[in-house]
Amino acid sequence: MNGFVVERAMELLEDGGLEALTLARVAESLGYTTTAVYRYFPSKDALVAAMQRQAIREVHERFSSETLRRTESLEGPAATRSLALLMIAAEIYLALPADEPLAWSLVAVLLGDPRPLLSDEESERAAPVLESFLSAVDGLFHRAAEAEAIERGDARERTLALWAALHGALCLEKARRIVTTTPPSNAIAKPIVRALLLSWGASSARLSAAERLVSKGK
């Protein structure tokens, strides 16, 4: 039953957002009593935390499958391929709002909003799921460092910096409604990703080669 409740709650999220989501509303939409839902989720925090974990899993699954699909045919020197993998990872993340809109909206609200929207206890339960996703990106940075495409450094710090840059670019999509000359998120993110990789030791020539490799593999 847990899975049905979480799935339905995520669907209801589209209509009214988190503030309008209540256990009673979820129960009614499923034809259950509120008491029945409370047996599995004693509070709204518990339900939203479960939704958060599910959303991160879905984003991770999409990220993993798309990364595999787009990198299977990559050819070239190991260093160039490793940079191309990081660029592909960035492109996949930027496409998540279109590819996984429900999961993305939940991740964006709960992880992108600096306000604490869940209790510390419930937030901690999402840590292992989020850690798995971040570790996958850490691995791409380790691979690039081992191939001497970038300098060795703290992979997690770089993962978080890249994530912050991409998430910020996606948030600027809202600005396009007000300032129509605002570039799309892809156009904003591409030079930022390049600048970050340059700051971590990648050469301009190798980055250009990696960009050509990414374009060729689309």
N, C-alpha and C positions, 0 to 999 in steps of 0.2 A: 504493500500500500504506500510505503514511503515514496517510492519512485513516481507513482501516479500523482501524488500530492505535489511533489516538487515540479513535475512536468506541467501540471495544470497551473501552478502558481507562476511559473515562468511565462506561460501564455498570457495570463492575466496582467502581467507586468506591463504589457504593451498598452493596456487600457487604464491609464491613471497613474502609472508609476508606482514606486515603493510606498508612497504615502497613502495611496488608496488601497493598498493590499492588506487584507486582514484575514485571519484564520477563518472567521465566519464566512467571508466571501468565497474563499477557496472551498470550504466545506459545502456551501450551497451549490457552487458550480459543478461539484462532483456528485451531488445527491447524497452527501454524507451529513451526519450530525456534527456540530462543532466539537462535541465531546470526543467523537471518534478521531478527529484530526489531532486534538490535544493529547491523545495517548501517544502519538508519535512525535509531535512537536509541541512541547509545553509552552512555547512563547513564539511570538512573531520573529524574534531574534534567531531562534533555533531554526525556523523555516527558512528565513533569508540566508542564514549561514549555509544551510544545505543547498540552497539555490546557487550560492556563490561557488561552492565546491563543484557543483555540477557544471556551472558555466566555465570555470577554469579548465575542467576536464575536456569539455567540448572544444574550447579554444586550443588546448594542447593537442588534441587529436587532429584537429584541422591543420594546425601548424606542422605536425609530424608527417601527416600524409602528403601535404602539399610540398614540403621540403624534399621528401623522398621522390615524389613524382618529378619535380623540376630538376633534381640534381643527378638523376640516374644517367643522363646522357652527357653530363659535363665532361669535357675533354680539355687537356692542357696541363701545364706544369702544376705541381701540387700547391705551390704558393698562390698562384692565380686562382685555382679552384677554391681554395680556402677563403679567399676574399669574396669570390662570387657567391659562396654559400652564405656569408654574412649579409650580402646585398639581397639575396633571394629571401632570407629570413625577414629582412626589413620590409620587403615588398609584400610578403604574405601577411605580416602583421597589419600593414596599412590596408589590406583588402578585407580584413576581418569584419568591419561593420557591414559590408555588403554580403560576405559569404556566410557569416554566422551572426545575424543581427540581434537575435534574442540574447544569446550568450554574451555577445560583445557589449550590449547595453548594460547588462548586469555587472560585468567586469569593470566597465568604464565608470559606473556610478559608485560601486563599492570600493574600488581600488584607486580610482582617479580623483575622487573627492577627498580633500585633506581632512574633512571633518570625520570624527569617529562615528560611523553609522551603526556599528555593532558593538556588543560588549567585548571586552578583552578575551573572555573565555571562549566565546563563539568565533571570534576572529582567529584565535590560535588553532582552532580545529581545521582551518583552511590552509594552515602553514605547510603541511606535507604535500598537499596537492599543488600549491603554488611553487614549492621548492622543486618539484619534479619538472615543471615547465621551465623554470629559470635555469635549472641544471642542464637542460637540453641546449640552451643558448650558450651557457658557460662552455659547453663542449666545443662549440664552433669557434670560440675564441682560443681555447686550448689548441685546437687543430691548426688555426692560423699561426699561432706562436711557434708551434713545433715545426711548421713548414717555413718558418722564418719570414712570413709575410708581414708580420707585425712584431714589435718588441714584446718580450715577456712582461707580464704584469698581472694585476688582480683581475681575473676573469669575471668574477661576480660584480665588481665595481663597474666594469665595462658593460656588462649585460644591463645593469640598472641604468647606466648613463644612456645607452642606446634606447632602452625602453622608454625612459623619460622623454627623449627627443621625439620618438615616433608618436607617443601618446600626445605630446604637445602639438605636433603637427596635425593630428586628427582632430583635436579640440578646436583648432583654428578653422575647421570647416564651418563652424557656426558663424564665424566672422564674415563669411562670404555672403550671408543673407543681409548683412548691414553694409559692408564695404565690398561691393561687387568686383572690385579689382584685386581682391585677395586671391593669390594663387591657390590651386587645389593642393590638398595635403601631400600628394606624391611629389609635386614640384617643390614644395617647401622642404620635404624630408630628404630628398636625394642629395642636395649639397651639404646638409647637416651630417648625414651618414658618411659622406666622403671626407668631410672635415674631421670627424671623429676618428676615422681610420687613419688619416694622415697624422693626427696627433698621437696615435698609438704606434707610429713607426712605419706605416705602409708607404710605399713609393708611389708617386703620381703616375708613373708609367705603368706600374703593375695594376693600379686601380683602374686605369683606363682599359687595360687588357681584360680585367675582370668584368667591367661594365659591358664590354663587347660580348663576352662569354654569356653573361646573363641575358642580354638581348637576343642572342642567337638561340638560346635554349627555351625561349617563350613559345 
